Amino acid sequence: MSNFSIIDIIVSVLTAIGGWEAIKYLLNRRAEKRKAEAEAGSAETAATKELQDVYQQMIADVKADRDEQRQYINELNDDRKRLREEREELRQRIDDTEKKVMDLQREVARNGRMVESLRPFICGDLRCRKRQTVTISENGGIENKEIDIDIDPINNGEL
C-alpha cells in the first residue's frame, strides 16, 4: 500500500461520496423541477378558475342590472301610457266643456235678441196704454224713459 497514501484514500472516499451526492443531487433536481412545474400548472389552473369565477359574477351582475333596467323601462312605459290616456280624457272633457259654453253663449245671445225684440211691447207701467221703455240698471234699479207710443195692449183688462 505504499502507492496509496492516506490522503489518496481520503480523496478517493470523498470523491466516491461526492459523486454519489452529485448523482443524488441531479436526480433530486429533476424531481424538484417536475414538482415546481406541477405546482406552477396547478397555480395557473387555480388563477384561471378564479378569473372565470370573476367573469361569471360580472355576467350575473350585468344580467341582474339589465333586468332591473328593463323592469324600470316597462314601468316608465306604463306610466307614460297612463298619462297619455289621462291627457286624452282631459282633452275630451275640455272639448265637451267648451262646446257646452259655446252652446250656452249661443242660447244667451238668442234669448237676448228675443228680449230686445219684445222690448217695444213691454211697458214699465202696467196701468197705462202707452208703452214706456224700461231700462234695468246693473244694480237692479229701473229707469223709465218717456217715449210717446200709443199702443193698446191685447187684453188690456187682464193686465
Phi and psi in radians as a Rosetta constraint file:
Dihedral C 1 N 2 CA 2 C 2 CIRCULARHARMONIC -1.340 0.35
Dihedral N 2 CA 2 C 2 N 3 CIRCULARHARMONIC -0.471 0.35
Dihedral C 2 N 3 CA 3 C 3 CIRCULARHARMONIC -1.223 0.35
Dihedral N 3 CA 3 C 3 N 4 CIRCULARHARMONIC -0.496 0.35
Dihedral C 3 N 4 CA 4 C 4 CIRCULARHARMONIC -1.861 0.35
Dihedral N 4 CA 4 C 4 N 5 CIRCULARHARMONIC 2.292 0.35
Dihedral C 4 N 5 CA 5 C 5 CIRCULARHARMONIC -1.765 0.35
Dihedral N 5 CA 5 C 5 N 6 CIRCULARHARMONIC 2.983 0.35
Dihedral C 5 N 6 CA 6 C 6 CIRCULARHARMONIC -1.077 0.35
Dihedral N 6 CA 6 C 6 N 7 CIRCULARHARMONIC -0.620 0.35
Dihedral C 6 N 7 CA 7 C 7 CIRCULARHARMONIC -1.183 0.35
Dihedral N 7 CA 7 C 7 N 8 CIRCULARHARMONIC -0.695 0.35
Dihedral C 7 N 8 CA 8 C 8 CIRCULARHARMONIC -1.122 0.35
Dihedral N 8 CA 8 C 8 N 9 CIRCULARHARMONIC -0.700 0.35
Dihedral C 8 N 9 CA 9 C 9 CIRCULARHARMONIC -1.155 0.35
Dihedral N 9 CA 9 C 9 N 10 CIRCULARHARMONIC -0.758 0.35
Dihedral C 9 N 10 CA 10 C 10 CIRCULARHARMONIC -1.118 0.35
Dihedral N 10 CA 10 C 10 N 11 CIRCULARHARMONIC -0.739 0.35
Dihedral C 10 N 11 CA 11 C 11 CIRCULARHARMONIC -1.119 0.35
Dihedral N 11 CA 11 C 11 N 12 CIRCULARHARMONIC -0.716 0.35
Dihedral C 11 N 12 CA 12 C 12 CIRCULARHARMONIC -1.136 0.35
Dihedral N 12 CA 12 C 12 N 13 CIRCULARHARMONIC -0.750 0.35
Dihedral C 12 N 13 CA 13 C 13 CIRCULARHARMONIC -1.139 0.35
Dihedral N 13 CA 13 C 13 N 14 CIRCULARHARMONIC -0.789 0.35
Dihedral C 13 N 14 CA 14 C 14 CIRCULARHARMONIC -1.119 0.35
Dihedral N 14 CA 14 C 14 N 15 CIRCULARHARMONIC -0.648 0.35
Dihedral C 14 N 15 CA 15 C 15 CIRCULARHARMONIC -1.142 0.35
Dihedral N 15 CA 15 C 15 N 16 CIRCULARHARMONIC -0.741 0.35
Dihedral C 15 N 16 CA 16 C 16 CIRCULARHARMONIC -1.123 0.35
Dihedral N 16 CA 16 C 16 N 17 CIRCULARHARMONIC -0.767 0.35
Dihedral C 16 N 17 CA 17 C 17 CIRCULARHARMONIC -1.169 0.35
Dihedral N 17 CA 17 C 17 N 18 CIRCULARHARMONIC -0.748 0.35
Dihedral C 17 N 18 CA 18 C 18 CIRCULARHARMONIC -1.105 0.35
Dihedral N 18 CA 18 C 18 N 19 CIRCULARHARMONIC -0.664 0.35
Dihedral C 18 N 19 CA 19 C 19 CIRCULARHARMONIC -1.126 0.35
Dihedral N 19 CA 19 C 19 N 20 CIRCULARHARMONIC -0.738 0.35
Dihedral C 19 N 20 CA 20 C 20 CIRCULARHARMONIC -1.098 0.35
Dihedral N 20 CA 20 C 20 N 21 CIRCULARHARMONIC -0.713 0.35
Dihedral C 20 N 21 CA 21 C 21 CIRCULARHARMONIC -1.157 0.35
Dihedral N 21 CA 21 C 21 N 22 CIRCULARHARMONIC -0.634 0.35
Dihedral C 21 N 22 CA 22 C 22 CIRCULARHARMONIC -1.142 0.35
Dihedral N 22 CA 22 C 22 N 23 CIRCULARHARMONIC -0.746 0.35
Dihedral C 22 N 23 CA 23 C 23 CIRCULARHARMONIC -1.139 0.35
Dihedral N 23 CA 23 C 23 N 24 CIRCULARHARMONIC -0.758 0.35
Dihedral C 23 N 24 CA 24 C 24 CIRCULARHARMONIC -1.081 0.35
Dihedral N 24 CA 24 C 24 N 25 CIRCULARHARMONIC -0.721 0.35
Dihedral C 24 N 25 CA 25 C 25 CIRCULARHARMONIC -1.074 0.35
Dihedral N 25 CA 25 C 25 N 26 CIRCULARHARMONIC -0.791 0.35
Dihedral C 25 N 26 CA 26 C 26 CIRCULARHARMONIC -1.098 0.35
Dihedral N 26 CA 26 C 26 N 27 CIRCULARHARMONIC -0.735 0.35
Dihedral C 26 N 27 CA 27 C 27 CIRCULARHARMONIC -1.156 0.35
Dihedral N 27 CA 27 C 27 N 28 CIRCULARHARMONIC -0.760 0.35
Dihedral C 27 N 28 CA 28 C 28 CIRCULARHARMONIC -1.146 0.35
Dihedral N 28 CA 28 C 28 N 29 CIRCULARHARMONIC -0.636 0.35
Dihedral C 28 N 29 CA 29 C 29 CIRCULARHARMONIC -1.103 0.35
Dihedral N 29 CA 29 C 29 N 30 CIRCULARHARMONIC -0.742 0.35
Dihedral C 29 N 30 CA 30 C 30 CIRCULARHARMONIC -1.086 0.35
Dihedral N 30 CA 30 C 30 N 31 CIRCULARHARMONIC -0.781 0.35
Dihedral C 30 N 31 CA 31 C 31 CIRCULARHARMONIC -1.111 0.35
Dihedral N 31 CA 31 C 31 N 32 CIRCULARHARMONIC -0.736 0.35
Dihedral C 31 N 32 CA 32 C 32 CIRCULARHARMONIC -1.140 0.35
Dihedral N 32 CA 32 C 32 N 33 CIRCULARHARMONIC -0.657 0.35
Dihedral C 32 N 33 CA 33 C 33 CIRCULARHARMONIC -1.124 0.35
Dihedral N 33 CA 33 C 33 N 34 CIRCULARHARMONIC -0.767 0.35
Dihedral C 33 N 34 CA 34 C 34 CIRCULARHARMONIC -1.119 0.35
Dihedral N 34 CA 34 C 34 N 35 CIRCULARHARMONIC -0.706 0.35
Dihedral C 34 N 35 CA 35 C 35 CIRCULARHARMONIC -1.116 0.35
Dihedral N 35 CA 35 C 35 N 36 CIRCULARHARMONIC -0.759 0.35
Dihedral C 35 N 36 CA 36 C 36 CIRCULARHARMONIC -1.121 0.35
Dihedral N 36 CA 36 C 36 N 37 CIRCULARHARMONIC -0.710 0.35
Dihedral C 36 N 37 CA 37 C 37 CIRCULARHARMONIC -1.114 0.35
Dihedral N 37 CA 37 C 37 N 38 CIRCULARHARMONIC -0.715 0.35
Dihedral C 37 N 38 CA 38 C 38 CIRCULARHARMONIC -1.134 0.35
Dihedral N 38 CA 38 C 38 N 39 CIRCULARHARMONIC -0.761 0.35
Dihedral C 38 N 39 CA 39 C 39 CIRCULARHARMONIC -1.107 0.35
Dihedral N 39 CA 39 C 39 N 40 CIRCULARHARMONIC -0.715 0.35
Dihedral C 39 N 40 CA 40 C 40 CIRCULARHARMONIC -1.109 0.35
Dihedral N 40 CA 40 C 40 N 41 CIRCULARHARMONIC -0.719 0.35
Dihedral C 40 N 41 CA 41 C 41 CIRCULARHARMONIC -1.120 0.35
Dihedral N 41 CA 41 C 41 N 42 CIRCULARHARMONIC -0.745 0.35
Dihedral C 41 N 42 CA 42 C 42 CIRCULARHARMONIC -1.203 0.35
Dihedral N 42 CA 42 C 42 N 43 CIRCULARHARMONIC -0.629 0.35
Dihedral C 42 N 43 CA 43 C 43 CIRCULARHARMONIC -1.125 0.35
Dihedral N 43 CA 43 C 43 N 44 CIRCULARHARMONIC -0.700 0.35
Dihedral C 43 N 44 CA 44 C 44 CIRCULARHARMONIC -1.131 0.35
Dihedral N 44 CA 44 C 44 N 45 CIRCULARHARMONIC -0.721 0.35
Dihedral C 44 N 45 CA 45 C 45 CIRCULARHARMONIC -1.109 0.35
Dihedral N 45 CA 45 C 45 N 46 CIRCULARHARMONIC -0.746 0.35
Dihedral C 45 N 46 CA 46 C 46 CIRCULARHARMONIC -1.109 0.35
Dihedral N 46 CA 46 C 46 N 47 CIRCULARHARMONIC -0.747 0.35
Dihedral C 46 N 47 CA 47 C 47 CIRCULARHARMONIC -1.118 0.35
Dihedral N 47 CA 47 C 47 N 48 CIRCULARHARMONIC -0.705 0.35
Dihedral C 47 N 48 CA 48 C 48 CIRCULARHARMONIC -1.112 0.35
Dihedral N 48 CA 48 C 48 N 49 CIRCULARHARMONIC -0.734 0.35
Dihedral C 48 N 49 CA 49 C 49 CIRCULARHARMONIC -1.115 0.35
Dihedral N 49 CA 49 C 49 N 50 CIRCULARHARMONIC -0.749 0.35
Dihedral C 49 N 50 CA 50 C 50 CIRCULARHARMONIC -1.083 0.35
Dihedral N 50 CA 50 C 50 N 51 CIRCULARHARMONIC -0.747 0.35
Dihedral C 50 N 51 CA 51 C 51 CIRCULARHARMONIC -1.095 0.35
Dihedral N 51 CA 51 C 51 N 52 CIRCULARHARMONIC -0.711 0.35
Dihedral C 51 N 52 CA 52 C 52 CIRCULARHARMONIC -1.126 0.35
Dihedral N 52 CA 52 C 52 N 53 CIRCULARHARMONIC -0.702 0.35
Dihedral C 52 N 53 CA 53 C 53 CIRCULARHARMONIC -1.089 0.35
Dihedral N 53 CA 53 C 53 N 54 CIRCULARHARMONIC -0.718 0.35
Dihedral C 53 N 54 CA 54 C 54 CIRCULARHARMONIC -1.085 0.35
Dihedral N 54 CA 54 C 54 N 55 CIRCULARHARMONIC -0.785 0.35
Dihedral C 54 N 55 CA 55 C 55 CIRCULARHARMONIC -1.093 0.35
Dihedral N 55 CA 55 C 55 N 56 CIRCULARHARMONIC -0.718 0.35
Dihedral C 55 N 56 CA 56 C 56 CIRCULARHARMONIC -1.091 0.35
Dihedral N 56 CA 56 C 56 N 57 CIRCULARHARMONIC -0.713 0.35
Dihedral C 56 N 57 CA 57 C 57 CIRCULARHARMONIC -1.149 0.35
Dihedral N 57 CA 57 C 57 N 58 CIRCULARHARMONIC -0.712 0.35
Dihedral C 57 N 58 CA 58 C 58 CIRCULARHARMONIC -1.098 0.35
Dihedral N 58 CA 58 C 58 N 59 CIRCULARHARMONIC -0.734 0.35
Dihedral C 58 N 59 CA 59 C 59 CIRCULARHARMONIC -1.104 0.35
Dihedral N 59 CA 59 C 59 N 60 CIRCULARHARMONIC -0.751 0.35
Dihedral C 59 N 60 CA 60 C 60 CIRCULARHARMONIC -1.098 0.35
Dihedral N 60 CA 60 C 60 N 61 CIRCULARHARMONIC -0.724 0.35
Dihedral C 60 N 61 CA 61 C 61 CIRCULARHARMONIC -1.118 0.35
Dihedral N 61 CA 61 C 61 N 62 CIRCULARHARMONIC -0.746 0.35
Dihedral C 61 N 62 CA 62 C 62 CIRCULARHARMONIC -1.121 0.35
Dihedral N 62 CA 62 C 62 N 63 CIRCULARHARMONIC -0.724 0.35
Dihedral C 62 N 63 CA 63 C 63 CIRCULARHARMONIC -1.100 0.35
Dihedral N 63 CA 63 C 63 N 64 CIRCULARHARMONIC -0.763 0.35
Dihedral C 63 N 64 CA 64 C 64 CIRCULARHARMONIC -1.103 0.35
Dihedral N 64 CA 64 C 64 N 65 CIRCULARHARMONIC -0.742 0.35
Dihedral C 64 N 65 CA 65 C 65 CIRCULARHARMONIC -1.131 0.35
Dihedral N 65 CA 65 C 65 N 66 CIRCULARHARMONIC -0.731 0.35
Dihedral C 65 N 66 CA 66 C 66 CIRCULARHARMONIC -1.133 0.35
Dihedral N 66 CA 66 C 66 N 67 CIRCULARHARMONIC -0.705 0.35
Dihedral C 66 N 67 CA 67 C 67 CIRCULARHARMONIC -1.109 0.35
Dihedral N 67 CA 67 C 67 N 68 CIRCULARHARMONIC -0.704 0.35
Dihedral C 67 N 68 CA 68 C 68 CIRCULARHARMONIC -1.120 0.35
Dihedral N 68 CA 68 C 68 N 69 CIRCULARHARMONIC -0.743 0.35
Dihedral C 68 N 69 CA 69 C 69 CIRCULARHARMONIC -1.148 0.35
Dihedral N 69 CA 69 C 69 N 70 CIRCULARHARMONIC -0.688 0.35
Dihedral C 69 N 70 CA 70 C 70 CIRCULARHARMONIC -1.090 0.35
Dihedral N 70 CA 70 C 70 N 71 CIRCULARHARMONIC -0.730 0.35
Dihedral C 70 N 71 CA 71 C 71 CIRCULARHARMONIC -1.122 0.35
Dihedral N 71 CA 71 C 71 N 72 CIRCULARHARMONIC -0.750 0.35
Dihedral C 71 N 72 CA 72 C 72 CIRCULARHARMONIC -1.099 0.35
Dihedral N 72 CA 72 C 72 N 73 CIRCULARHARMONIC -0.732 0.35
Dihedral C 72 N 73 CA 73 C 73 CIRCULARHARMONIC -1.113 0.35
Dihedral N 73 CA 73 C 73 N 74 CIRCULARHARMONIC -0.724 0.35
Dihedral C 73 N 74 CA 74 C 74 CIRCULARHARMONIC -1.091 0.35
Dihedral N 74 CA 74 C 74 N 75 CIRCULARHARMONIC -0.710 0.35
Dihedral C 74 N 75 CA 75 C 75 CIRCULARHARMONIC -1.105 0.35
Dihedral N 75 CA 75 C 75 N 76 CIRCULARHARMONIC -0.737 0.35
Dihedral C 75 N 76 CA 76 C 76 CIRCULARHARMONIC -1.105 0.35
Dihedral N 76 CA 76 C 76 N 77 CIRCULARHARMONIC -0.712 0.35
Dihedral C 76 N 77 CA 77 C 77 CIRCULARHARMONIC -1.115 0.35
Dihedral N 77 CA 77 C 77 N 78 CIRCULARHARMONIC -0.717 0.35
Dihedral C 77 N 78 CA 78 C 78 CIRCULARHARMONIC -1.111 0.35
Dihedral N 78 CA 78 C 78 N 79 CIRCULARHARMONIC -0.754 0.35
Dihedral C 78 N 79 CA 79 C 79 CIRCULARHARMONIC -1.082 0.35
Dihedral N 79 CA 79 C 79 N 80 CIRCULARHARMONIC -0.758 0.35
Dihedral C 79 N 80 CA 80 C 80 CIRCULARHARMONIC -1.097 0.35
Dihedral N 80 CA 80 C 80 N 81 CIRCULARHARMONIC -0.713 0.35
Dihedral C 80 N 81 CA 81 C 81 CIRCULARHARMONIC -1.110 0.35
Dihedral N 81 CA 81 C 81 N 82 CIRCULARHARMONIC -0.767 0.35
Dihedral C 81 N 82 CA 82 C 82 CIRCULARHARMONIC -1.122 0.35
Dihedral N 82 CA 82 C 82 N 83 CIRCULARHARMONIC -0.721 0.35
Dihedral C 82 N 83 CA 83 C 83 CIRCULARHARMONIC -1.130 0.35
Dihedral N 83 CA 83 C 83 N 84 CIRCULARHARMONIC -0.666 0.35
Dihedral C 83 N 84 CA 84 C 84 CIRCULARHARMONIC -1.118 0.35
Dihedral N 84 CA 84 C 84 N 85 CIRCULARHARMONIC -0.726 0.35
Dihedral C 84 N 85 CA 85 C 85 CIRCULARHARMONIC -1.105 0.35
Dihedral N 85 CA 85 C 85 N 86 CIRCULARHARMONIC -0.748 0.35
Dihedral C 85 N 86 CA 86 C 86 CIRCULARHARMONIC -1.096 0.35
Dihedral N 86 CA 86 C 86 N 87 CIRCULARHARMONIC -0.733 0.35
Dihedral C 86 N 87 CA 87 C 87 CIRCULARHARMONIC -1.082 0.35
Dihedral N 87 CA 87 C 87 N 88 CIRCULARHARMONIC -0.744 0.35
Dihedral C 87 N 88 CA 88 C 88 CIRCULARHARMONIC -1.125 0.35
Dihedral N 88 CA 88 C 88 N 89 CIRCULARHARMONIC -0.688 0.35
Dihedral C 88 N 89 CA 89 C 89 CIRCULARHARMONIC -1.113 0.35
Dihedral N 89 CA 89 C 89 N 90 CIRCULARHARMONIC -0.754 0.35
Dihedral C 89 N 90 CA 90 C 90 CIRCULARHARMONIC -1.153 0.35
Dihedral N 90 CA 90 C 90 N 91 CIRCULARHARMONIC -0.691 0.35
Dihedral C 90 N 91 CA 91 C 91 CIRCULARHARMONIC -1.058 0.35
Dihedral N 91 CA 91 C 91 N 92 CIRCULARHARMONIC -0.730 0.35
Dihedral C 91 N 92 CA 92 C 92 CIRCULARHARMONIC -1.115 0.35
Dihedral N 92 CA 92 C 92 N 93 CIRCULARHARMONIC -0.737 0.35
Dihedral C 92 N 93 CA 93 C 93 CIRCULARHARMONIC -1.139 0.35
Dihedral N 93 CA 93 C 93 N 94 CIRCULARHARMONIC -0.693 0.35
Dihedral C 93 N 94 CA 94 C 94 CIRCULARHARMONIC -1.108 0.35
Dihedral N 94 CA 94 C 94 N 95 CIRCULARHARMONIC -0.773 0.35
Dihedral C 94 N 95 CA 95 C 95 CIRCULARHARMONIC -1.069 0.35
Dihedral N 95 CA 95 C 95 N 96 CIRCULARHARMONIC -0.748 0.35
Dihedral C 95 N 96 CA 96 C 96 CIRCULARHARMONIC -1.107 0.35
Dihedral N 96 CA 96 C 96 N 97 CIRCULARHARMONIC -0.736 0.35
Dihedral C 96 N 97 CA 97 C 97 CIRCULARHARMONIC -1.131 0.35
Dihedral N 97 CA 97 C 97 N 98 CIRCULARHARMONIC -0.759 0.35
Dihedral C 97 N 98 CA 98 C 98 CIRCULARHARMONIC -1.074 0.35
Dihedral N 98 CA 98 C 98 N 99 CIRCULARHARMONIC -0.685 0.35
Dihedral C 98 N 99 CA 99 C 99 CIRCULARHARMONIC -1.121 0.35
Dihedral N 99 CA 99 C 99 N 100 CIRCULARHARMONIC -0.752 0.35
Dihedral C 99 N 100 CA 100 C 100 CIRCULARHARMONIC -1.113 0.35
Dihedral N 100 CA 100 C 100 N 101 CIRCULARHARMONIC -0.722 0.35
Dihedral C 100 N 101 CA 101 C 101 CIRCULARHARMONIC -1.105 0.35
Dihedral N 101 CA 101 C 101 N 102 CIRCULARHARMONIC -0.762 0.35
Dihedral C 101 N 102 CA 102 C 102 CIRCULARHARMONIC -1.119 0.35
Dihedral N 102 CA 102 C 102 N 103 CIRCULARHARMONIC -0.714 0.35
Dihedral C 102 N 103 CA 103 C 103 CIRCULARHARMONIC -1.100 0.35
Dihedral N 103 CA 103 C 103 N 104 CIRCULARHARMONIC -0.746 0.35
Dihedral C 103 N 104 CA 104 C 104 CIRCULARHARMONIC -1.153 0.35
Dihedral N 104 CA 104 C 104 N 105 CIRCULARHARMONIC -0.677 0.35
Dihedral C 104 N 105 CA 105 C 105 CIRCULARHARMONIC -1.106 0.35
Dihedral N 105 CA 105 C 105 N 106 CIRCULARHARMONIC -0.745 0.35
Dihedral C 105 N 106 CA 106 C 106 CIRCULARHARMONIC -1.071 0.35
Dihedral N 106 CA 106 C 106 N 107 CIRCULARHARMONIC -0.734 0.35
Dihedral C 106 N 107 CA 107 C 107 CIRCULARHARMONIC -1.132 0.35
Dihedral N 107 CA 107 C 107 N 108 CIRCULARHARMONIC -0.761 0.35
Dihedral C 107 N 108 CA 108 C 108 CIRCULARHARMONIC -1.111 0.35
Dihedral N 108 CA 108 C 108 N 109 CIRCULARHARMONIC -0.745 0.35
Dihedral C 108 N 109 CA 109 C 109 CIRCULARHARMONIC -1.105 0.35
Dihedral N 109 CA 109 C 109 N 110 CIRCULARHARMONIC -0.727 0.35
Dihedral C 109 N 110 CA 110 C 110 CIRCULARHARMONIC -1.124 0.35
Dihedral N 110 CA 110 C 110 N 111 CIRCULARHARMONIC -0.754 0.35
Dihedral C 110 N 111 CA 111 C 111 CIRCULARHARMONIC -1.119 0.35
Dihedral N 111 CA 111 C 111 N 112 CIRCULARHARMONIC -0.685 0.35
Dihedral C 111 N 112 CA 112 C 112 CIRCULARHARMONIC -1.074 0.35
Dihedral N 112 CA 112 C 112 N 113 CIRCULARHARMONIC -0.742 0.35
Dihedral C 112 N 113 CA 113 C 113 CIRCULARHARMONIC -1.131 0.35
Dihedral N 113 CA 113 C 113 N 114 CIRCULARHARMONIC -0.670 0.35
Dihedral C 113 N 114 CA 114 C 114 CIRCULARHARMONIC -1.151 0.35
Dihedral N 114 CA 114 C 114 N 115 CIRCULARHARMONIC -0.742 0.35
Dihedral C 114 N 115 CA 115 C 115 CIRCULARHARMONIC -1.113 0.35
Dihedral N 115 CA 115 C 115 N 116 CIRCULARHARMONIC -0.741 0.35
Dihedral C 115 N 116 CA 116 C 116 CIRCULARHARMONIC -1.106 0.35
Dihedral N 116 CA 116 C 116 N 117 CIRCULARHARMONIC -0.642 0.35
Dihedral C 116 N 117 CA 117 C 117 CIRCULARHARMONIC -1.268 0.35
Dihedral N 117 CA 117 C 117 N 118 CIRCULARHARMONIC -0.426 0.35
Dihedral C 117 N 118 CA 118 C 118 CIRCULARHARMONIC -1.550 0.35
Dihedral N 118 CA 118 C 118 N 119 CIRCULARHARMONIC -0.222 0.35
Dihedral C 118 N 119 CA 119 C 119 CIRCULARHARMONIC -0.943 0.35
Dihedral N 119 CA 119 C 119 N 120 CIRCULARHARMONIC -0.735 0.35
Dihedral C 119 N 120 CA 120 C 120 CIRCULARHARMONIC -1.114 0.35
Dihedral N 120 CA 120 C 120 N 121 CIRCULARHARMONIC -0.365 0.35
Dihedral C 120 N 121 CA 121 C 121 CIRCULARHARMONIC -1.645 0.35
Dihedral N 121 CA 121 C 121 N 122 CIRCULARHARMONIC -0.010 0.35
Dihedral C 121 N 122 CA 122 C 122 CIRCULARHARMONIC -1.781 0.35
Dihedral N 122 CA 122 C 122 N 123 CIRCULARHARMONIC 2.346 0.35
Dihedral C 122 N 123 CA 123 C 123 CIRCULARHARMONIC -2.042 0.35
Dihedral N 123 CA 123 C 123 N 124 CIRCULARHARMONIC 2.423 0.35
Dihedral C 123 N 124 CA 124 C 124 CIRCULARHARMONIC -1.305 0.35
Dihedral N 124 CA 124 C 124 N 125 CIRCULARHARMONIC -0.409 0.35
Dihedral C 124 N 125 CA 125 C 125 CIRCULARHARMONIC -1.985 0.35
Dihedral N 125 CA 125 C 125 N 126 CIRCULARHARMONIC 1.965 0.35
Dihedral C 125 N 126 CA 126 C 126 CIRCULARHARMONIC -1.274 0.35
Dihedral N 126 CA 126 C 126 N 127 CIRCULARHARMONIC -0.240 0.35
Dihedral C 126 N 127 CA 127 C 127 CIRCULARHARMONIC -1.531 0.35
Dihedral N 127 CA 127 C 127 N 128 CIRCULARHARMONIC -0.291 0.35
Dihedral C 127 N 128 CA 128 C 128 CIRCULARHARMONIC -1.691 0.35
Dihedral N 128 CA 128 C 128 N 129 CIRCULARHARMONIC 2.847 0.35
Dihedral C 128 N 129 CA 129 C 129 CIRCULARHARMONIC -1.671 0.35
Dihedral N 129 CA 129 C 129 N 130 CIRCULARHARMONIC -0.145 0.35
Dihedral C 129 N 130 CA 130 C 130 CIRCULARHARMONIC -1.648 0.35
Dihedral N 130 CA 130 C 130 N 131 CIRCULARHARMONIC 2.464 0.35
Dihedral C 130 N 131 CA 131 C 131 CIRCULARHARMONIC -1.455 0.35
Dihedral N 131 CA 131 C 131 N 132 CIRCULARHARMONIC 2.135 0.35
Dihedral C 131 N 132 CA 132 C 132 CIRCULARHARMONIC -1.951 0.35
Dihedral N 132 CA 132 C 132 N 133 CIRCULARHARMONIC 2.198 0.35
Dihedral C 132 N 133 CA 133 C 133 CIRCULARHARMONIC -1.242 0.35
Dihedral N 133 CA 133 C 133 N 134 CIRCULARHARMONIC 2.482 0.35
Dihedral C 133 N 134 CA 134 C 134 CIRCULARHARMONIC -2.099 0.35
Dihedral N 134 CA 134 C 134 N 135 CIRCULARHARMONIC 2.331 0.35
Dihedral C 134 N 135 CA 135 C 135 CIRCULARHARMONIC -2.012 0.35
Dihedral N 135 CA 135 C 135 N 136 CIRCULARHARMONIC 2.230 0.35
Dihedral C 135 N 136 CA 136 C 136 CIRCULARHARMONIC -1.728 0.35
Dihedral N 136 CA 136 C 136 N 137 CIRCULARHARMONIC 2.121 0.35
Dihedral C 136 N 137 CA 137 C 137 CIRCULARHARMONIC -1.349 0.35
Dihedral N 137 CA 137 C 137 N 138 CIRCULARHARMONIC 3.040 0.35
Dihedral C 137 N 138 CA 138 C 138 CIRCULARHARMONIC -1.145 0.35
Dihedral N 138 CA 138 C 138 N 139 CIRCULARHARMONIC -0.530 0.35
Dihedral C 138 N 139 CA 139 C 139 CIRCULARHARMONIC -1.498 0.35
Dihedral N 139 CA 139 C 139 N 140 CIRCULARHARMONIC 0.051 0.35
Dihedral C 139 N 140 CA 140 C 140 CIRCULARHARMONIC 1.714 0.35
Dihedral N 140 CA 140 C 140 N 141 CIRCULARHARMONIC -0.021 0.35
Dihedral C 140 N 141 CA 141 C 141 CIRCULARHARMONIC -1.328 0.35
Dihedral N 141 CA 141 C 141 N 142 CIRCULARHARMONIC 2.736 0.35
Dihedral C 141 N 142 CA 142 C 142 CIRCULARHARMONIC -1.927 0.35
Dihedral N 142 CA 142 C 142 N 143 CIRCULARHARMONIC 2.307 0.35
Dihedral C 142 N 143 CA 143 C 143 CIRCULARHARMONIC -2.067 0.35
Dihedral N 143 CA 143 C 143 N 144 CIRCULARHARMONIC 2.232 0.35
Dihedral C 143 N 144 CA 144 C 144 CIRCULARHARMONIC -1.706 0.35
Dihedral N 144 CA 144 C 144 N 145 CIRCULARHARMONIC 2.418 0.35
Dihedral C 144 N 145 CA 145 C 145 CIRCULARHARMONIC -2.063 0.35
Dihedral N 145 CA 145 C 145 N 146 CIRCULARHARMONIC 2.250 0.35
Dihedral C 145 N 146 CA 146 C 146 CIRCULARHARMONIC -1.402 0.35
Dihedral N 146 CA 146 C 146 N 147 CIRCULARHARMONIC 1.955 0.35
Dihedral C 146 N 147 CA 147 C 147 CIRCULARHARMONIC -2.181 0.35
Dihedral N 147 CA 147 C 147 N 148 CIRCULARHARMONIC 2.332 0.35
Dihedral C 147 N 148 CA 148 C 148 CIRCULARHARMONIC -1.576 0.35
Dihedral N 148 CA 148 C 148 N 149 CIRCULARHARMONIC 1.485 0.35
Dihedral C 148 N 149 CA 149 C 149 CIRCULARHARMONIC -2.130 0.35
Dihedral N 149 CA 149 C 149 N 150 CIRCULARHARMONIC 2.163 0.35
Dihedral C 149 N 150 CA 150 C 150 CIRCULARHARMONIC -1.786 0.35
Dihedral N 150 CA 150 C 150 N 151 CIRCULARHARMONIC 1.680 0.35
Dihedral C 150 N 151 CA 151 C 151 CIRCULARHARMONIC -2.221 0.35
Dihedral N 151 CA 151 C 151 N 152 CIRCULARHARMONIC 2.264 0.35
Dihedral C 151 N 152 CA 152 C 152 CIRCULARHARMONIC -1.453 0.35
Dihedral N 152 CA 152 C 152 N 153 CIRCULARHARMONIC 2.284 0.35
Dihedral C 152 N 153 CA 153 C 153 CIRCULARHARMONIC -1.187 0.35
Dihedral N 153 CA 153 C 153 N 154 CIRCULARHARMONIC 2.702 0.35
Dihedral C 153 N 154 CA 154 C 154 CIRCULARHARMONIC -1.192 0.35
Dihedral N 154 CA 154 C 154 N 155 CIRCULARHARMONIC 2.996 0.35
Dihedral C 154 N 155 CA 155 C 155 CIRCULARHARMONIC -0.041 0.35
Dihedral N 155 CA 155 C 155 N 156 CIRCULARHARMONIC 1.231 0.35
Dihedral C 155 N 156 CA 156 C 156 CIRCULARHARMONIC -1.064 0.35
Dihedral N 156 CA 156 C 156 N 157 CIRCULARHARMONIC -0.564 0.35
Dihedral C 156 N 157 CA 157 C 157 CIRCULARHARMONIC -1.194 0.35
Dihedral N 157 CA 157 C 157 N 158 CIRCULARHARMONIC -0.481 0.35
Dihedral C 157 N 158 CA 158 C 158 CIRCULARHARMONIC -1.384 0.35
Dihedral N 158 CA 158 C 158 N 159 CIRCULARHARMONIC -0.334 0.35
